Amino acid sequence: MTTETLRWFTSSYSDNGGDCVEVAANLAASHGLVPVRDSKNTHGPVLNLPTEAFTSLVEGIKAGAHGTV
């Protein structure tokens, strides 16, 4: 994908309950991607979302379109 170092972070809204994802937004501007991973499995798979898809996902979550767990 890239040789840039990913700068992972978890949302400040996370309550540290373990059901979190981490994102590395530092590739959004330069590569048009937002990598997403499970915060409990930092060496596991990474989902590389196009910035438009990530933005749509976040907007849908904020609007309650995806329900709750």
C-alpha positions as CSV (number, residue, x, y, z in Angstrom):
1,M,0.0,0.0,0.0
2,T,2.5,2.6,1.1
3,T,5.8,3.0,3.0
4,E,4.4,5.7,5.2
5,T,4.1,4.9,8.9
6,L,0.5,4.6,9.9
7,R,-0.5,6.7,12.9
8,W,-3.3,4.7,14.6
9,F,-5.7,6.3,17.0
10,T,-8.9,5.4,18.8
11,S,-11.8,7.8,19.1
12,S,-12.0,10.0,22.2
13,Y,-15.6,8.8,22.4
14,S,-14.3,5.2,23.1
15,D,-15.1,4.1,26.6
16,N,-12.2,1.6,26.6
17,G,-14.7,-1.3,26.8
18,G,-12.7,-3.3,24.2
19,D,-15.2,-3.0,21.3
20,C,-13.3,-0.4,19.4
21,V,-11.7,0.2,16.1
22,E,-8.6,2.2,15.4
23,V,-8.1,4.4,12.3
24,A,-5.0,5.8,10.7
25,A,-6.3,9.0,9.1
26,N,-2.9,10.3,8.1
27,L,-3.3,8.6,4.6
28,A,-6.6,10.3,3.8
29,A,-5.2,13.3,2.0
30,S,-2.1,11.7,0.4
31,H,-3.6,8.3,-0.7
32,G,-7.4,8.7,-0.4
33,L,-7.5,5.8,2.1
34,V,-8.5,5.4,5.8
35,P,-7.1,2.2,7.2
36,V,-9.3,0.6,10.0
37,R,-8.4,-2.2,12.3
38,D,-9.7,-3.9,15.5
39,S,-8.1,-2.3,18.5
40,K,-7.9,-5.8,20.3
41,N,-6.0,-7.4,17.4
42,T,-3.5,-4.8,16.3
43,H,-1.5,-7.3,14.2
44,G,-4.6,-8.6,12.5
45,P,-6.2,-7.6,9.2
46,V,-6.6,-3.9,8.1
47,L,-9.5,-2.7,6.1
48,N,-8.5,0.1,3.7
49,L,-11.5,2.2,3.1
50,P,-11.6,4.9,0.4
51,T,-12.1,8.3,2.2
52,E,-15.6,8.7,0.7
53,A,-16.7,5.3,2.1
54,F,-15.2,6.1,5.5
55,T,-16.9,9.5,5.6
56,S,-20.2,7.9,4.6
57,L,-19.8,5.3,7.3
58,V,-19.1,7.9,10.0
59,E,-22.1,10.0,8.9
60,G,-24.4,7.0,9.0
61,I,-23.2,6.1,12.5
62,K,-23.8,9.6,13.7
63,A,-27.3,9.6,12.1
64,G,-28.1,6.2,13.8
65,A,-28.5,4.4,10.5
66,H,-26.5,1.4,11.6
67,G,-28.3,0.7,14.9
68,T,-26.5,-0.3,18.1
69,V,-24.9,-3.5,19.3
